[in-house]
Amino acid sequence: MFPKLDPLLHSELRLAVMSILAGVESADFSFIKKQTDATSGNLSVQIDKLSAAGYISVEKGFKGKMPCTTCRITDAGRDAFDNYVKALREYLLQ
């Protein structure tokens, strides 16, 4: 029997955001946007969904006079991401 895949992480853009954040201490919105080639609006919505689920933390501030949004994966997010990757591996080994 196949394991359930976390529907929150099964979205291409949310999975990309989590993949980026799993490999760094933190990333700002501009970096994530550039890496994913997402629109600002779509990325903002997906970050909000991940934050609401407790998978990432979002800190809003300023760099000089420019607004800056910084994202970090949480422990719960890392666990969810690891479980998602393990589940995918099981799919591939079937």
C-alpha positions as a printed Julia matrix, in Angstrom:
94×3 Matrix{Float64}:
  0.0    0.0     0.0
  1.27   3.44   -0.88
  1.84   5.95    1.94
 -0.21   9.14    1.96
  1.49  12.2     0.53
  1.07  15.45    2.44
 -1.27  17.46    0.16
  0.24  20.71    1.39
  3.66  19.67    0.13
  2.37  18.03   -3.04
  2.02  21.42   -4.73
  4.96  22.11   -7.06
  5.68  25.61   -5.74
  5.25  24.75   -2.05
  7.5   21.72   -2.51
 10.1   23.94   -4.2
  9.97  26.45   -1.32
 10.39  23.68    1.24
 13.25  22.14   -0.76
 15.06  25.48   -0.8
 14.5   26.12    2.91
 15.55  22.58    3.88
 19.04  23.34    2.56
 19.65  26.78    4.07
 19.35  28.5     7.43
 16.97  31.07    5.94
 16.09  32.64    2.61
 14.55  35.94    1.71
 11.52  36.34   -0.53
 13.57  37.67   -3.46
 15.9   34.66   -3.42
 13.02  32.18   -3.28
 11.2   34.05   -6.04
 14.27  33.96   -8.27
 14.93  30.26   -7.61
 11.33  29.21   -8.26
 10.55  31.66  -11.08
  7.2   32.28   -9.38
  5.18  35.46   -9.47
  5.24  37.57   -6.33
  1.52  37.07   -5.74
  1.56  33.29   -6.14
  4.68  32.9    -4.02
  3.19  35.09   -1.29
  0.04  32.94   -1.17
  2.05  29.7    -0.98
  4.33  31.07    1.74
  1.23  32.07    3.72
 -0.14  28.51    3.42
  3.14  26.98    4.59
  3.33  29.46    7.46
 -0.29  28.8     8.52
  0.51  25.07    8.64
  3.51  25.77   10.88
  5.97  24.44    8.29
  7.87  27.7     7.96
  8.32  30.86    9.98
  8.13  34.23    8.26
  9.82  37.35    9.54
  9.06  40.71    7.97
 11.46  43.57    8.34
 13.57  46.02    6.41
 17.01  46.05    4.8
 17.69  49.74    4.87
 14.47  51.25    3.55
 13.47  48.2     1.53
 10.97  45.69    2.96
 12.42  42.21    3.45
 10.61  38.95    4.14
 12.76  36.12    5.49
 11.57  32.5     5.66
 12.91  29.61    7.75
 11.83  26.0     7.89
 10.49  24.98   11.32
 11.09  21.67   13.08
  7.54  20.63   12.15
  8.23  21.65    8.55
 11.47  19.67    8.45
  9.66  16.6     9.81
  6.85  16.99    7.26
  9.36  17.45    4.43
 11.41  14.42    5.52
  8.26  12.3     5.75
  7.16  13.48    2.3
 10.53  12.55    0.79
 10.42   9.12    2.48
  6.91   8.53    1.12
  8.02   9.48   -2.39
 10.92   7.05   -2.14
  8.47   4.29   -1.27
  6.45   5.15   -4.38
  9.57   4.94   -6.52
 10.62   1.59   -5.07
  7.27  -0.09   -5.82
